[in-house]
Amino acid sequence: MRFRLPIAALLLFFCFQGAVHAQTLTNGQILADIGATSLLESDLWDAAGGRIMLQAELPSPLKARLLSGLIGSGRQISIDEGEGQRIRLEWTTSNRLERIDRHTARRKLDGTIAVYLISGDQTVLGTEVIPFYYEDNVDADGAEALAGNWTAERFRVVDMDKRPGLWRRIAEPAVVIAATGVTVFLLYNVRSQ
């Protein structure tokens, strides 16, 4: 008995793969997710009261993503200014994008998230610096579009030049070494006669 897969199922499979590939997260979305995870694991999150005022300088869609990651914690979260303790998040990043081959690029998001617990009278009660590192491979053609306008999500280093081919990596150094060897041999050979 042979297994037969209908044409429609094959088309659905390939369309699904394309849809998954097209839904690559932007740098900002990844940083918002890392911020939520880091904050939930922070000791300052536990030290804050039952109602937390959150300050984070990031665009509205990313702030919404950050808040959705924190909502399941069981605490009341507010983004309004008011009295009481608040938590402030600041990202420092050194993002990098480099080409691997003609179709693929490597994205590296690296940096720290500074977490501050601040009282109602603006006294800093505690600080924590949380390092993070994220790396994945993305489609090289649309890779630069993954960085938005927020400062922390921009790429600091973009190296999208094509990697050197076989000639530059192996043959060119071999020719230089051989030419140097022949020159040295001829100099010693002529001098000794």
C-alpha atoms as a printed R data frame, in Angstrom:
    type eleno elety resid chain resno      x      y      z
1   ATOM     1    CA   MET     A     1  0.000  0.000  0.000
2   ATOM     2    CA   ARG     A     2  1.457  3.291 -1.042
3   ATOM     3    CA   PHE     A     3  0.873  6.563  0.739
4   ATOM     4    CA   ARG     A     4 -0.588  9.250 -1.513
5   ATOM     5    CA   LEU     A     5 -0.660 12.897 -0.607
6   ATOM     6    CA   PRO     A     6 -3.177 14.997 -2.500
7   ATOM     7    CA   ILE     A     7 -1.946 17.998 -4.474
8   ATOM     8    CA   ALA     A     8 -4.010 20.359 -2.295
9   ATOM     9    CA   ALA     A     9 -2.216 19.097  0.819
10  ATOM    10    CA   LEU     A    10  1.162 19.682 -0.810
11  ATOM    11    CA   LEU     A    11  0.168 23.220 -1.785
12  ATOM    12    CA   LEU     A    12 -1.074 23.883  1.748
13  ATOM    13    CA   PHE     A    13  2.209 22.554  3.156
14  ATOM    14    CA   PHE     A    14  4.329 24.845  0.976
15  ATOM    15    CA   CYS     A    15  2.077 27.858  1.636
16  ATOM    16    CA   PHE     A    16  2.311 27.207  5.379
17  ATOM    17    CA   GLN     A    17  6.101 27.069  5.204
18  ATOM    18    CA   GLY     A    18  6.132 30.376  3.323
19  ATOM    19    CA   ALA     A    19  3.786 31.955  5.863
20  ATOM    20    CA   VAL     A    20  5.967 30.846  8.772
21  ATOM    21    CA   HIS     A    21  9.046 32.174  7.011
22  ATOM    22    CA   ALA     A    22  7.305 35.498  6.267
23  ATOM    23    CA   GLN     A    23  6.384 35.984  9.938
24  ATOM    24    CA   THR     A    24  9.929 36.587 11.162
25  ATOM    25    CA   LEU     A    25  9.879 38.671 14.326
26  ATOM    26    CA   THR     A    26 11.350 42.157 14.115
27  ATOM    27    CA   ASN     A    27 14.228 43.203 16.350
28  ATOM    28    CA   GLY     A    28 11.844 45.296 18.456
29  ATOM    29    CA   GLN     A    29  9.435 42.400 19.007
30  ATOM    30    CA   ILE     A    30 12.288 40.171 20.133
31  ATOM    31    CA   LEU     A    31 13.635 42.874 22.472
32  ATOM    32    CA   ALA     A    32 10.152 43.406 23.971
33  ATOM    33    CA   ASP     A    33  9.845 39.647 24.599
34  ATOM    34    CA   ILE     A    34 13.325 39.541 26.143
35  ATOM    35    CA   GLY     A    35 12.395 42.550 28.310
36  ATOM    36    CA   ALA     A    36  9.246 40.840 29.615
37  ATOM    37    CA   THR     A    37 11.065 37.571 30.336
38  ATOM    38    CA   SER     A    38 14.002 39.348 31.994
39  ATOM    39    CA   LEU     A    39 11.715 41.479 34.138
40  ATOM    40    CA   LEU     A    40  9.694 38.486 35.342
41  ATOM    41    CA   GLU     A    41 12.929 36.744 36.376
42  ATOM    42    CA   SER     A    42 14.299 39.871 38.091
43  ATOM    43    CA   ASP     A    43 14.505 40.178 41.873
44  ATOM    44    CA   LEU     A    44 13.204 43.751 41.543
45  ATOM    45    CA   TRP     A    45  9.938 42.437 40.083
46  ATOM    46    CA   ASP     A    46  9.430 40.447 43.282
47  ATOM    47    CA   ALA     A    47 10.401 43.453 45.438
48  ATOM    48    CA   ALA     A    48  7.829 45.752 43.811
49  ATOM    49    CA   GLY     A    49  4.344 46.039 45.263
50  ATOM    50    CA   GLY     A    50  1.137 44.412 44.071
51  ATOM    51    CA   ARG     A    51  0.432 47.251 41.613
52  ATOM    52    CA   ILE     A    52  3.336 48.120 39.349
53  ATOM    53    CA   MET     A    53  3.749 51.262 37.308
54  ATOM    54    CA   LEU     A    54  5.921 50.473 34.329
55  ATOM    55    CA   GLN     A    55  8.098 52.960 32.460
56  ATOM    56    CA   ALA     A    56  9.765 51.830 29.259
57  ATOM    57    CA   GLU     A    57 10.810 54.111 26.418
58  ATOM    58    CA   LEU     A    58  9.727 52.100 23.396
59  ATOM    59    CA   PRO     A    59  7.158 52.499 20.598
60  ATOM    60    CA   SER     A    60  3.493 51.757 21.398
61  ATOM    61    CA   PRO     A    61  3.193 48.388 19.568
62  ATOM    62    CA   LEU     A    62  6.294 47.131 21.349
63  ATOM    63    CA   LYS     A    63  5.069 48.455 24.691
64  ATOM    64    CA   ALA     A    64  1.823 46.535 24.132
65  ATOM    65    CA   ARG     A    65  3.842 43.389 23.373
66  ATOM    66    CA   LEU     A    66  5.900 43.907 26.551
67  ATOM    67    CA   LEU     A    67  2.744 44.362 28.630
68  ATOM    68    CA   SER     A    68  1.105 41.270 27.140
69  ATOM    69    CA   GLY     A    69  4.154 39.284 28.234
70  ATOM    70    CA   LEU     A    70  3.769 40.619 31.799
71  ATOM    71    CA   ILE     A    71 -0.018 40.316 32.165
72  ATOM    72    CA   GLY     A    72  0.043 36.662 33.170
73  ATOM    73    CA   SER     A    73  2.163 37.449 36.240
74  ATOM    74    CA   GLY     A    74 -0.887 38.088 38.420
75  ATOM    75    CA   ARG     A    75 -0.029 41.701 39.202
76  ATOM    76    CA   GLN     A    76 -1.757 44.898 38.237
77  ATOM    77    CA   ILE     A    77  0.342 46.793 35.722
78  ATOM    78    CA   SER     A    78 -0.113 50.458 34.967
79  ATOM    79    CA   ILE     A    79  1.667 52.656 32.438
80  ATOM    80    CA   ASP     A    80  0.231 55.905 33.844
81  ATOM    81    CA   GLU     A    81  2.279 58.264 35.922
82  ATOM    82    CA   GLY     A    82  1.154 58.297 39.525
83  ATOM    83    CA   GLU     A    83  2.187 57.838 43.100
84  ATOM    84    CA   GLY     A    84  3.900 54.723 44.310
85  ATOM    85    CA   GLN     A    85  6.730 52.496 43.180
86  ATOM    86    CA   ARG     A    86  7.538 52.074 39.546
87  ATOM    87    CA   ILE     A    87  9.851 49.952 37.464
88  ATOM    88    CA   ARG     A    88 11.846 51.547 34.659
89  ATOM    89    CA   LEU     A    89 13.436 49.571 31.810
90  ATOM    90    CA   GLU     A    90 16.258 50.791 29.572
91  ATOM    91    CA   TRP     A    91 17.822 48.786 26.738
92  ATOM    92    CA   THR     A    92 21.448 49.134 25.608
93  ATOM    93    CA   THR     A    93 22.162 47.115 22.487
94  ATOM    94    CA   SER     A    94 24.889 46.378 19.965
95  ATOM    95    CA   ASN     A    95 22.934 44.599 17.236
96  ATOM    96    CA   ARG     A    96 24.735 43.047 14.286
97  ATOM    97    CA   LEU     A    97 23.693 41.721 10.878
98  ATOM    98    CA   GLU     A    98 26.085 39.724  8.716
99  ATOM    99    CA   ARG     A    99 25.626 37.761  5.519
100 ATOM   100    CA   ILE     A   100 26.234 34.010  5.663
101 ATOM   101    CA   ASP     A   101 25.528 33.170  2.030
102 ATOM   102    CA   ARG     A   102 23.566 34.539 -0.891
103 ATOM   103    CA   HIS     A   103 20.154 33.924  0.708
104 ATOM   104    CA   THR     A   104 20.820 33.898  4.452
105 ATOM   105    CA   ALA     A   105 22.008 36.444  7.006
106 ATOM   106    CA   ARG     A   106 22.796 36.031 10.702
107 ATOM   107    CA   ARG     A   107 21.104 38.427 13.122
108 ATOM   108    CA   LYS     A   108 22.720 38.937 16.527
109 ATOM   109    CA   LEU     A   109 20.971 40.992 19.205
110 ATOM   110    CA   ASP     A   110 23.285 41.601 22.119
111 ATOM   111    CA   GLY     A   111 23.198 43.977 25.062
112 ATOM   112    CA   THR     A   112 21.768 44.659 28.502
113 ATOM   113    CA   ILE     A   113 18.487 45.655 30.070
114 ATOM   114    CA   ALA     A   114 18.808 48.004 33.035
115 ATOM   115    CA   VAL     A   115 15.954 47.604 35.536
116 ATOM   116    CA   TYR     A   116 15.345 50.330 38.122
117 ATOM   117    CA   LEU     A   117 12.941 50.149 41.068
118 ATOM   118    CA   ILE     A   118 11.989 53.748 41.902
119 ATOM   119    CA   SER     A   119  9.908 54.985 44.835
120 ATOM   120    CA   GLY     A   120  7.145 57.615 44.631
121 ATOM   121    CA   ASP     A   121  9.575 60.357 45.704
122 ATOM   122    CA   GLN     A   122 11.997 59.429 42.848
123 ATOM   123    CA   THR     A   123 14.430 57.550 45.111
124 ATOM   124    CA   VAL     A   124 16.125 54.596 43.434
125 ATOM   125    CA   LEU     A   125 15.452 51.575 45.628
126 ATOM   126    CA   GLY     A   126 17.275 49.012 43.539
127 ATOM   127    CA   THR     A   127 18.951 48.405 40.202
128 ATOM   128    CA   GLU     A   128 19.749 45.364 38.163
129 ATOM   129    CA   VAL     A   129 21.537 44.977 34.833
130 ATOM   130    CA   ILE     A   130 20.481 41.904 32.889
131 ATOM   131    CA   PRO     A   131 22.600 40.816 29.906
132 ATOM   132    CA   PHE     A   132 20.963 39.134 26.924
133 ATOM   133    CA   TYR     A   133 22.041 37.512 23.672
134 ATOM   134    CA   TYR     A   134 19.852 36.388 20.782
135 ATOM   135    CA   GLU     A   135 20.992 34.946 17.449
136 ATOM   136    CA   ASP     A   136 19.127 33.523 14.488
137 ATOM   137    CA   ASN     A   137 19.288 33.228 10.707
138 ATOM   138    CA   VAL     A   138 16.987 35.353  8.569
139 ATOM   139    CA   ASP     A   139 16.313 35.914  4.880
140 ATOM   140    CA   ALA     A   140 19.116 38.149  3.583
141 ATOM   141    CA   ASP     A   141 16.892 40.139  1.212
142 ATOM   142    CA   GLY     A   142 14.599 41.534  3.905
143 ATOM   143    CA   ALA     A   143 16.965 41.432  6.862
144 ATOM   144    CA   GLU     A   144 17.615 45.161  7.141
145 ATOM   145    CA   ALA     A   145 13.866 45.818  7.308
146 ATOM   146    CA   LEU     A   146 13.704 43.907 10.625
147 ATOM   147    CA   ALA     A   147 15.114 46.970 12.410
148 ATOM   148    CA   GLY     A   148 12.639 49.747 13.077
149 ATOM   149    CA   ASN     A   149 12.953 53.345 14.226
150 ATOM   150    CA   TRP     A   150 13.474 52.627 17.920
151 ATOM   151    CA   THR     A   151 17.137 53.213 18.811
152 ATOM   152    CA   ALA     A   152 17.613 49.890 20.610
153 ATOM   153    CA   GLU     A   153 16.405 47.800 17.660
154 ATOM   154    CA   ARG     A   154 18.632 49.303 14.974
155 ATOM   155    CA   PHE     A   155 21.620 47.391 13.674
156 ATOM   156    CA   ARG     A   156 24.918 48.919 14.808
157 ATOM   157    CA   VAL     A   157 26.986 46.839 12.377
158 ATOM   158    CA   VAL     A   158 25.691 45.672  8.992
159 ATOM   159    CA   ASP     A   159 28.041 43.429  7.029
160 ATOM   160    CA   MET     A   160 26.046 42.288  4.032
161 ATOM   161    CA   ASP     A   161 28.986 41.986  1.633
162 ATOM   162    CA   LYS     A   162 29.176 38.615 -0.030
163 ATOM   163    CA   ARG     A   163 31.593 36.248  1.623
164 ATOM   164    CA   PRO     A   164 34.834 35.707 -0.291
165 ATOM   165    CA   GLY     A   165 34.808 32.887 -2.799
166 ATOM   166    CA   LEU     A   166 37.229 30.037 -3.287
167 ATOM   167    CA   TRP     A   167 39.699 32.239 -5.195
168 ATOM   168    CA   ARG     A   168 40.039 34.813 -2.381
169 ATOM   169    CA   ARG     A   169 40.136 32.273  0.428
170 ATOM   170    CA   ILE     A   170 42.495 29.621 -0.993
171 ATOM   171    CA   ALA     A   171 43.911 30.265 -4.460
172 ATOM   172    CA   GLU     A   172 44.987 33.897 -4.007
173 ATOM   173    CA   PRO     A   173 47.058 33.239 -0.829
174 ATOM   174    CA   ALA     A   174 48.556 30.126 -2.480
175 ATOM   175    CA   VAL     A   175 49.666 32.191 -5.508
176 ATOM   176    CA   VAL     A   176 51.243 34.838 -3.249
177 ATOM   177    CA   ILE     A   177 53.102 32.200 -1.221
178 ATOM   178    CA   ALA     A   178 54.317 30.410 -4.366
179 ATOM   179    CA   ALA     A   179 55.493 33.677 -5.962
180 ATOM   180    CA   THR     A   180 57.355 34.630 -2.783
181 ATOM   181    CA   GLY     A   181 58.988 31.176 -2.654
182 ATOM   182    CA   VAL     A   182 60.100 31.365 -6.299
183 ATOM   183    CA   THR     A   183 61.509 34.881 -5.756
184 ATOM   184    CA   VAL     A   184 63.502 33.801 -2.696
185 ATOM   185    CA   PHE     A   185 64.773 30.697 -4.509
186 ATOM   186    CA   LEU     A   186 65.904 32.751 -7.538
187 ATOM   187    CA   LEU     A   187 67.633 35.375 -5.367
188 ATOM   188    CA   TYR     A   188 69.636 32.744 -3.512
189 ATOM   189    CA   ASN     A   189 70.332 30.784 -6.707
190 ATOM   190    CA   VAL     A   190 71.632 33.848 -8.641
191 ATOM   191    CA   ARG     A   191 73.686 35.081 -5.682
192 ATOM   192    CA   SER     A   192 75.462 31.728 -5.213
193 ATOM   193    CA   GLN     A   193 76.676 31.626 -8.866
